[in-house]
Amino acid sequence: MNEPRNLALEGLRGVACLNVVLGHFLFSFFPYLAHDVRPYPGAEAKYWFEEVLRYPPFTFLYLADSAVSVFFVLSGYVLTRRFYQAGNPDVFEAAAAKRYIRLALPAAVSVMFAWTLLALAAYGNSLAPELGTAGWVMVFYNEPVSFGAALFRGAVAAPLFGQSELNGPLWSIQIELVGSILLFGCYALFGARNKLMLILWFSYFACMLSGRAPVMLNYLALLLGSLIHLVEKKLRASPWLAQFCLVLGVVGITLSHARPFAKIYKIPLPDLSPFGPNFDLDHLLWWHTIGSVFLVAGVIGSVGATRLFKHRLATYLGRVSFSVYLLHFPLIMSVSFRTAQFGQSLGMSYWAYAAISLASLFAVLFPLADVFYRFVDLPSMRLGDWLSNYIQGPRDAAASPQIAADRGVTRLMATKPLVAGAGERK
């Protein structure tokens, strides 16, 4: 894969991460927009612009759920890229050896950051009734948590069991970790010989891991992302095919429960119960997953999309996206809500103090994310690479000094930045 397309996927990841931030902020301060994602009775718009923003193309900017689906698809593509380049399943051993450190260390630091804000009584989300914001935010940070409990949640409970009480978006880290290990195992066993067996076994375990629920699609997004490699040459050779994928992708990820899409939700989806999910129970996740696969495929094959997403700002966002993803939610609940409280005390209107709350979020989030990237994210990558080298080194040396030397060069090259999913670098 050439450098421009590599940068384009990094840029896509950065834009998707920004969508998650905007989505969580808007769903907090303008809950009417969340009504089209998770409908609830009695939802009413505060302002005219909410009625406008609830339809495409504006939904492309803030539908956080579809952005996370894009992360999963990107992960599947990137995590299997070296296998498709070299055809050697041994690459998955090194990838699996460093996976936990790579994900769990930054997650744990982000949880301790969230715990520190809790200990300092910095959160203002309990003020939701007084401020007029969404009520769902009050379920977070309303009980004290000990230092040890916070550390356990960040290092173990979040990456292994998806517990996200101290940092809501961490539910996706479990899928990234468990799903990627499942992907590595299935590819190591069947990837070089039998793609059908690969798909069947991955799907079976994904079904079990998801409790035979539609959220199985989050795991399948990893698999589908990896299978884009099989059609990558066709995508690059056919501009029309790539453009078609882009259009389908944008349509898929911008769908909501808004009235214009009502006919789409009447299309029956597969019902595999009692042995598998009834996808008819979650149309939105189905279409967002399909749309994410087509979007990533389209960006890979489209020269125009490559040019757009390799913009310097987008690629910078991609570089710090994992840090942004891990930090944004505690900052919304603290910085944004405290700013809103201050604005209300000055007599500002709701939309005015919501606007300065968003500005204050960005003013704090991105400098802090840059620091987090330099001192937490990058060291976690290096530590993961060291652990992988340590585990494989003695075996390589015993097998052949030349093999050990060759793999050492390969791992040195692997420390170069790679595009990844779920807002993070592998």
C-alpha positions, 0 to 999 in steps of 0.5 A: 500500500503506497504512502498517500493511501496510508495517510488517507486511512489515517486521515479517515480515522482522524475524521471518524474520531472527531465525529465521535467527539462531536456526537457525544457533545451534541447528544449531551447538549442537544439530546433531540439529535440523539433521538434519531439514534436511540428513539425516545418518546416526547423528544422535542427540538430546542432550536430550528437548527436541530431539525436541520442537523438530524438529516444527511449530510450533516449526520456524517459529522456526529453519528458516533456509532457509525464512526466506531464501526469505521474504527472496527473496519479499519482495524481489521484491514490494518491488522491483517495487512502484513499477512496479505503482503507477506503471506506468512501467518507468523506475523500474527504471533508478534501482533498478538504478543503486544496487543494487550499492552498496546490497548490496555496501557493507554486505557488504564491511564485514561481511566486514572485520569477520569478517576482523578477528575472524580476525586477532585469533584471536577465533574458537572454532569450532575447539573444536567437538570439545572442546565437543561442538557440531556439526562442520560449523562447523570448516570456517570460519575455519581458514586465514589471509586477507590484508587485500587478499583479504578486501576483494576477497571482501567487495566483489566475490567475495561479491556477484558470485560468492557466495563466503562463506568469511568470512561464510557467509550472504553466499551469498544476496547474489549471488542478491539482486544478480544476481536483482534485476538480472534482474528489473529487466531482464525487467520493463523489457522485458515488464512493461508488456505481456506477463507471459507473456514476462516469466515465460518469459525470467526463468525461462530465465535463472534456469535458466542462472544456477543451472546447471539445478539446483533452486536455481533456486527461489531466483531464482524466489522473486523473480519469484513475489514480484513477481507477488503484486501481480497478486492483491493486490486479491483478497487484501485483498478476501477475508479467507478467501483471505488466511487460506487463504494464511497457513495454506498458507504456515505449513505450507510453511515449517515442513516438514522431513524429520521422519517425519510429513512422509514422505508429502509427500516422496513426491509427485513434483515436476517433472523438467525434466532434461536441459534444466532442474532436477529439482526432485525432488532438493530437496523441501525447497527446493520446499515452502519456496519455495511456502510463502514465497510463500503466507505473504507473500501472506497477510500482505499480505491479512490484517488479523490478520497485519498487526496481529501483524507491525506490532508495535513489536518486530517492526518494529524487528527489520525495520529492523536485519535486514540488519545482524543478518543480516550480523553474526550468523554471525561472532559465533556463531563467536566470541562464542558459542563463546568463551562456551561455552568459558568455561562449560565451564571453570567446570564447567557442563553442556552445555545450560547453557553453550549457553544462556549462549552464546545470551544472550551472542550476543544481548547483543552482536549487537543493540547492534552491529547498531544501530550497523552500521545507523546508520553502514553500512546507512543511509549505503549507502542514501544513497550508492546514492540519490546515485549513482542521481540522479547517473546519471539527473540529466543526462539528466533535465535535458536532457529537461526541467527539469520532469521532472528536478524531478518525479523529484527529488521522487520520489527524495526520497520514495524515501529513506523506509524500504521493506520489503525482502528477504534481511534488508536495506533497498533 
